[in-house]
Every structure is written in C-alpha cells, then in structure tokens.
Amino acid sequence: MDLETFRALLRGEGQNLLAVLQDVDPAEEPVTAADLRRKHPAALVSAAVEQV
C-alpha cells in the first residue's frame, strides 16, 4: 500500500470502510468488497480489506 492510500485509511472514508468490514462475516467478505468497490476507490477498499 502506498503512503497516500494509508493516509486515506486514517480519514473519514477509510475509517468508515474499516468499520463496515470489521463486522462482515469472512465468508461474505468478497461479495461485500466487490460492492464497496462500486462506491469507493478500489485501492482504498483493498487496503481496508487487508487491514481487517
């Protein structure tokens, strides 16, 4: 992950993604991530998934 994406995780949108992903059943994570990528930058969603 690049520095800009890391910083984005620390801000509002990134924090919201982390909160959403924290409560997702691991079996549903791929579907949820795909849905989130339609609404948010793919790199940010991928970084959030890696952290949860």
SEPA-301747 format. One record per residue: residue in three letters; x, y, z of N, C-alpha, C, O, CB in turn. Coordinates in pm, whole numbers, padded with zeros to 5 digits, always signed. Glycine has a CB too. Layout:
ALAXYZXYZXYZXYZXYZ...
//
This chain:
MET+00085-00116+00000+00000+00000+00000+00090+00123+00000+00190+00130+00071-00097-00001+00122ASP+00051+00220-00082+00131+00342-00087+00090+00438+00026-00013+00420+00091+00115+00411-00225LEU+00171+00537+00047+00151+00630+00158+00019+00705+00146-00049+00728+00247+00266+00729+00165GLU-00019+00743+00026-00144+00816+00007-00265+00730+00046-00360+00779+00108-00157+00862-00139THR-00262+00603+00011-00371+00513+00047-00374+00491+00198-00481+00488+00258-00357+00378-00025PHE-00258+00477+00258-00251+00461+00403-00313+00582+00473-00392+00568+00566-00105+00442+00449ARG-00276+00699+00427-00333+00822+00486-00485+00827+00467-00557+00873+00555-00268+00947+00423ALA-00531+00780+00352-00676+00779+00326-00749+00687+00423-00863+00714+00460-00703+00736+00181LEU-00684+00579+00464-00744+00489+00564-00764+00558+00698-00853+00521+00775-00658+00364+00582LEU-00684+00656+00725-00692+00726+00853-00799+00834+00853-00837+00884+00959-00558+00789+00886ARG-00849+00869+00735-00951+00974+00724-01090+00912+00720-01106+00790+00725-00927+01061+00599GLY-01190+00997+00711-01331+00959+00719-01373+00840+00635-01423+00741+00690-01411+01073+00679GLU-01353+00847+00504-01398+00738+00417-01327+00607+00451-01390+00501+00455-01372+00775+00270GLY-01197+00615+00475-01122+00494+00510-01167+00436+00643-01180+00314+00657-00973+00525+00516GLN-01190+00522+00740-01237+00475+00870-01375+00411+00859-01403+00312+00926-01241+00592+00970ASN-01461+00468+00774-01594+00409+00753-01583+00271+00690-01654+00178+00730-01679+00501+00664LEU-01495+00257+00592-01474+00126+00530-01424+00024+00630-01471-00089+00633-01376+00137+00413LEU-01329+00064+00712-01276-00028+00814-01386-00071+00911-01392-00188+00950-01161+00039+00891ALA-01472+00022+00949-01582-00010+01040-01680-00108+00977-01724-00203+01041-01656+00118+01083VAL-01712-00085+00851-01805-00175+00781-01744-00315+00770-01810-00414+00800-01839-00120+00641LEU-01620-00321+00727-01555-00451+00704-01530-00527+00833-01524-00650+00832-01425-00431+00632GLN-01516-00459+00942-01490-00523+01070-01605-00617+01109-01584-00720+01172-01469-00418+01180ASP-01727-00580+01070-01845-00657+01109-01891-00757+01004-01995-00821+01021-01958-00563+01139VAL-01815-00774+00897-01855-00864+00788-01808-01006+00818-01695-01028+00861-01797-00815+00653ASP-01898-01101+00795-01865-01243+00806-01757-01274+00701-01772-01235+00585-01993-01334+00785PRO-01651-01341+00739-01543-01370+00643-01592-01438+00515-01535-01417+00408-01440-01458+00709ALA-01696-01517+00524-01750-01583+00405-01815-01483+00310-01824-01509+00190-01851-01689+00446GLU-01859-01370+00362-01925-01268+00281-01830-01156+00237-01869-01067+00161-02040-01208+00358GLU-01705-01161+00284-01611-01053+00256-01590-01027+00107-01589-00910+00067-01479-01084+00319PRO-01574-01129+00022-01554-01099-00121-01673-01026-00185-01654-00934-00265-01529-01229-00196VAL-01793-01066-00149-01912-01000-00204-01922-00857-00153-01951-00765-00229-02040-01079-00168THR-01898-00840-00025-01903-00706+00034-01797-00616-00027-01824-00500-00059-01886-00713+00187ALA-01675-00668-00042-01567-00589-00100-01601-00548-00244-01574-00434-00283-01434-00668-00097ALA-01658-00638-00320-01695-00606-00458-01800-00496-00460-01793-00405-00543-01748-00732-00530ASP-01896-00503-00371-01999-00399-00362-01938-00265-00322-01972-00161-00378-02108-00440-00261LEU-01847-00267-00225-01783-00143-00180-01698-00081-00289-01686+00042-00298-01697-00170-00056ARG-01638-00166-00374-01555-00113-00484-01637-00037-00587-01583+00044-00662-01479-00226-00552ARG-01766-00061-00592-01853+00013-00684-01879+00154-00632-01916+00244-00709-01985-00061-00704LYS-01861+00174-00502-01895+00301-00438-01773+00380-00391-01783+00500-00365-01987+00276-00322HIS-01659+00313-00378-01538+00375-00323-01419+00338-00412-01426+00242-00488-01514+00330-00176PRO-01310+00413-00401-01190+00379-00479-01142+00237-00449-01131+00197-00333-01077+00480-00449ALA-01116+00162-00554-01077+00022-00539-00953+00005-00451-00947-00087-00370-01052-00040-00674ALA-00855+00091-00468-00731+00080-00389-00761+00099-00240-00701+00033-00155-00627+00184-00436LEU-00852+00190-00209-00886+00213-00069-00960+00094-00009-00933+00055+00104-00971+00340-00055VAL-01052+00037-00084-01124-00082-00037-01027-00197-00017-01033-00267+00084-01235-00122-00136SER-00938-00219-00112-00840-00327-00100-00752-00308+00023-00725-00404+00096-00754-00334-00225ALA-00709-00187+00046-00625-00159+00164-00703-00186+00292-00648-00241+00387-00575-00013+00163ALA-00829-00148+00295-00912-00171+00414-00931-00321+00438-00923-00368+00551-01049-00102+00401VAL-00956-00396+00329-00973-00542+00342-00847-00604+00399-00854-00693+00484-01008-00606+00205GLU-00731-00559+00354-00604-00613+00403-00584-00589+00554-00515-00666+00621-00488-00551+00326GLN-00645-00483+00605-00623-00447+00745-00718-00516+00843-00692-00521+00963-00635-00300+00761VAL-00828-00568+00791-00930-00626+00879-00904-00773+00900-00979-00839+00972-01070-00604+00823
//
